[in-house]
Amino acid sequence: MARGQQRRPMEFEDFLPVMAEKLGGDGLVEELCNGFRLLMDPRHRLITFDSLKRNAALLGLDGLRDDELRAMIREGDADGDGALSQWEFCVLMVRLSPQMMAAPTQWMDQASGFMS
């Protein structure tokens, strides 16, 4: 880094590939599944608006408005039920990282084994 240049803060899209490199495919999928369990509503086994709002502080998202939290859920809600399943959450996390989208499809194949 040249003198006088500021280091850009690490963004989420930078973080996931680093995790994948350090943990490997299986480890990354396991960590995504752990993240899902942290955020999900245990009664419904889904990430609902209420469970995301309740746990937003764990992610540093406690400053987000309700409409922003709802938009996050809509972004990944493939089946239109208003919540995120484990599969939808994992797909969303990978989609949010452009470098991961270029990776082989084996990531999602491995994910299906953990979610069974």
C-alpha positions as CSV (number, residue, x, y, z in Angstrom):
1,M,0.0,0.0,0.0
2,A,1.4,3.4,-1.0
3,R,2.1,6.0,1.6
4,G,-0.9,8.2,2.3
5,Q,-3.4,5.7,1.0
6,Q,-6.1,4.6,3.4
7,R,-7.0,0.9,3.8
8,R,-10.5,0.2,2.7
9,P,-12.6,-1.4,5.5
10,M,-13.4,-5.1,4.8
11,E,-16.9,-5.5,3.5
12,F,-19.0,-8.6,3.7
13,E,-18.4,-9.5,0.1
14,D,-14.6,-9.6,0.9
15,F,-15.1,-11.6,4.0
16,L,-16.9,-14.7,2.7
17,P,-14.1,-15.7,0.2
18,V,-11.5,-15.3,3.0
19,M,-13.6,-17.6,5.2
20,A,-14.0,-20.1,2.4
21,E,-10.2,-20.2,1.8
22,K,-9.5,-20.7,5.5
23,L,-12.3,-23.1,6.3
24,G,-12.7,-25.0,3.0
25,G,-16.0,-25.8,1.5
26,D,-17.4,-28.0,4.3
27,G,-16.3,-25.5,7.0
28,L,-17.8,-22.5,5.2
29,V,-21.1,-24.3,4.8
30,E,-21.1,-25.3,8.4
31,E,-20.5,-21.7,9.5
32,L,-23.3,-20.5,7.3
33,C,-25.6,-23.0,8.9
34,N,-24.5,-21.9,12.4
35,G,-25.3,-18.3,11.4
36,F,-28.7,-19.4,10.2
37,R,-29.4,-21.1,13.5
38,L,-28.3,-18.0,15.4
39,L,-30.8,-15.9,13.5
40,M,-33.8,-18.3,13.1
41,D,-37.0,-18.4,15.0
42,P,-36.7,-21.8,16.8
43,R,-40.4,-22.5,16.7
44,H,-40.7,-22.0,12.9
45,R,-37.1,-23.0,12.0
46,L,-37.0,-20.0,9.7
47,I,-35.5,-16.5,9.8
48,T,-38.6,-14.3,10.2
49,F,-38.7,-10.6,10.4
50,D,-39.2,-10.8,14.2
51,S,-36.2,-13.2,14.7
52,L,-34.0,-11.0,12.4
53,K,-35.1,-7.8,14.3
54,R,-34.5,-9.5,17.7
55,N,-31.0,-10.7,16.7
56,A,-30.0,-7.7,14.5
57,A,-27.6,-6.5,17.2
58,L,-25.6,-9.7,16.9
59,L,-24.8,-8.7,13.3
60,G,-24.2,-5.1,14.0
61,L,-27.5,-4.3,12.3
62,D,-29.3,-2.8,15.2
63,G,-29.4,0.6,13.5
64,L,-31.5,-0.6,10.6
65,R,-35.1,0.4,10.2
66,D,-37.9,-2.2,10.0
67,D,-38.3,-1.6,6.2
68,E,-34.6,-2.3,5.7
69,L,-34.8,-5.5,7.7
70,R,-37.8,-6.6,5.6
71,A,-35.9,-5.8,2.4
72,M,-33.1,-8.1,3.6
73,I,-35.6,-10.9,4.0
74,R,-37.3,-10.2,0.6
75,E,-33.9,-10.3,-1.1
76,G,-33.4,-13.9,-0.3
77,D,-37.0,-15.1,0.0
78,A,-37.2,-17.4,-3.1
79,D,-40.5,-19.1,-2.2
80,G,-42.3,-15.9,-1.2
81,D,-43.3,-17.0,2.3
82,G,-41.9,-13.9,3.9
83,A,-39.1,-15.7,5.7
84,L,-35.8,-17.4,5.0
85,S,-35.2,-21.1,5.1
86,Q,-31.7,-22.4,5.7
87,W,-31.3,-23.0,2.0
88,E,-32.5,-19.5,1.1
89,F,-30.2,-17.9,3.7
90,C,-27.1,-19.8,2.5
91,V,-27.9,-18.9,-1.2
92,L,-28.3,-15.3,-0.2
93,M,-25.0,-15.2,1.6
94,V,-23.2,-16.6,-1.4
95,R,-25.0,-14.3,-3.8
96,L,-24.0,-11.2,-1.7
97,S,-20.3,-12.1,-2.4
98,P,-19.5,-11.7,-6.1
99,Q,-16.2,-13.6,-5.7
100,M,-18.1,-16.6,-4.3
101,M,-20.5,-16.5,-7.3
102,A,-17.6,-17.2,-9.5
103,A,-16.6,-20.3,-7.4
104,P,-17.6,-23.8,-8.5
105,T,-21.2,-25.0,-7.9
106,Q,-19.8,-27.5,-5.4
107,W,-20.4,-25.0,-2.6
108,M,-24.2,-25.4,-2.9
109,D,-23.9,-29.1,-3.6
110,Q,-22.1,-29.4,-0.3
111,A,-24.6,-27.2,1.5
112,S,-27.5,-29.6,0.6
113,G,-25.6,-32.4,2.5
114,F,-25.5,-30.3,5.7
115,M,-29.1,-29.2,5.5
116,S,-30.6,-32.7,5.1
